[in-house]
Amino acid sequence: MKKVSKKLVALLFAAVLAIAPVFATAVPVAAANYVMEFSQTVTLYDSTSAKTIGNVTNGISANVTMLGLTMKTNKPVRMTSNDNSVAVLELQNGTGLARNRIFINVRAKKAGKAVISYKLGDITYKVNVTVKKYASPLAGLKLGTRNLTSSVSKKPVYKVPYKKYANKKVKLTFRGKSGWSVSASYTPSSTRTKSVNINNNGYFKVTKKNSSVVLYAYNMKTMQQESVVIQFI
């Protein structure tokens, strides 16, 4: 089993953020197995926000975070958590190019700390997990001239009227707090197949009702991931 340094995995996850909507389908079949053996901070969203974010990103609850991946022929066993009320391990089958893979995920359940472990082959891996409730990673967020910074400070999903923005080109301005890198995309449908990247201070066209802007934030130090969604309803 290949172990990966924290710095390398941080860079890997930063890259994954760019393709986060399809991470379960886009990992090359020939990629090595990766496991993480250092502390992880994961985000806990309220159930409604978690479902919404999951629907417009990877199709699963946003309270599920990827910790590693392995071949289906090397399925992890003896998955345990010293506090199931805080975090538990789950497995997710890959699809598409990753159909021969299993993703090793942690599901956040409540704020706190837990030690999770699993066995791959003859080796048992342990990860210290800290679960934190969502707190906005953004120091600034504007949709056109509308400042949404405070609107997403405690809730990661903000809804705006589609009619106001329909078929218009809208400017998006965003800035992460210290330690956070942020990327953004516009998703016209729930299938995530036609997402368009949006640069900071860049423009995108609002083409469909129930479409979304998704901002992906990543903290290189703690490896915590967070998402913020603007929905056009």
Secondary structure, DSSP 8 states (H G I E B T S, - for coil): -EE--HHHHHHHHHHHHHTGGGTTT-S-TT---EE--S-EEEEE--HHHHHHHHHHTTSS-TTEEEEEEEEGGG--EEEEES-TTTEEEEEEE--GGGTTEEEEEEEE-SSEEEEEEEEETTEEEEEEEEEEE----EEEEEETTEE-TGGGSS-SEEEE-HHHHTT-EEEEEEEE-TTEEEEEEEESSTT-TT-EEE-TTEEEE--STT-EEEEEEEETTT--EEEEEEEE-
